[in-house]
């Protein structure tokens, strides 16, 4: 990055930290499972290009910094929204059969084992 301003560098890093990963992993995401910059996505390349200036002495304008700060706040809110949706709707990604089975387990019932002709 051409700008040595620590505020701009910090803002750039915060944006990259908040961006979603390229593909959701099958395992639980860890704290270090963020997108690596060795193979940046298109959005990461675009963010980097917007923070890189042609003239090293040219600083970002105050309104650009404020817009970037608002963008970081928007990304944080979207991440929190997705977290809350997952937390309060745990059956959202389940099939109908799994949802019925777990609902029955909540009230202390086990569903009967269904007979399958293909297994016999």
MOMOTA-V583572 format. One record per residue. RES is the residue in one letter. SS is DSSP state (H for helix, E for strand, C for the rest). D_FIRST is the distance of its C-alpha to the first C-alpha in Angstrom with 2 decimals. Layout:
((RES	SS	D_FIRST) (RES	SS	D_FIRST))
This chain:
((X	C	0.00) (X	C	3.75) (X	C	5.69) (X	C	7.61) (X	C	9.89) (X	H	11.13) (X	H	12.65) (X	H	9.74) (X	H	8.05) (X	H	11.66) (X	H	12.22) (X	H	9.60) (X	H	11.30) (X	H	14.62) (X	H	14.33) (X	H	13.65) (X	H	16.49) (X	H	18.82) (X	C	18.54) (X	C	21.69) (X	C	21.97) (X	C	22.59) (X	C	26.27) (X	C	28.44) (X	C	29.76) (X	C	33.51) (X	C	33.49) (X	C	32.55) (X	C	28.79) (X	C	27.76) (X	C	25.11) (X	C	23.05) (X	C	23.65) (X	C	20.33) (X	C	18.57) (X	C	16.98) (X	H	13.56) (X	H	15.29) (X	H	16.88) (X	C	14.93) (X	C	17.21) (X	H	17.14) (X	H	16.22) (X	H	13.20) (X	H	12.07) (X	H	12.98) (X	H	11.17) (X	H	7.79) (X	H	8.96) (X	H	10.11) (X	H	7.09) (X	C	5.31) (X	C	7.81) (X	C	10.02) (X	C	10.90) (X	C	8.80) (X	C	11.89) (X	C	12.06) (X	C	11.69) (X	C	12.26) (X	C	16.02) (X	H	18.04) (X	H	19.45) (X	H	16.18) (X	H	15.35) (X	H	18.96) (X	H	18.86) (X	H	15.94) (X	H	18.05) (X	H	21.04) (X	H	19.41) (X	H	18.74) (X	H	22.37) (X	H	23.58) (X	H	22.04) (X	H	23.60) (X	H	26.88) (X	H	26.93) (X	H	26.46) (X	H	29.23) (X	H	31.41) (X	H	31.22) (X	H	32.06) (X	H	35.01) (X	H	36.30) (X	H	36.39) (X	H	38.02) (X	H	40.72) (X	C	41.48) (X	C	41.79) (X	C	43.94) (X	C	41.58) (X	C	40.62) (X	C	44.15) (X	C	46.86) (X	H	50.01) (X	H	52.08) (X	H	49.73) (X	H	49.62) (X	H	53.46) (X	H	53.80) (X	H	51.56) (X	H	53.32) (X	H	56.63) (X	H	55.40) (X	H	54.53) (X	C	58.21) (X	C	59.46) (X	C	60.42) (X	C	59.63) (X	C	59.84) (X	C	62.51) (X	C	61.57) (X	C	61.95) (X	C	64.13) (X	C	62.44) (X	C	64.71) (X	C	62.11) (X	C	61.91) (X	C	65.71))
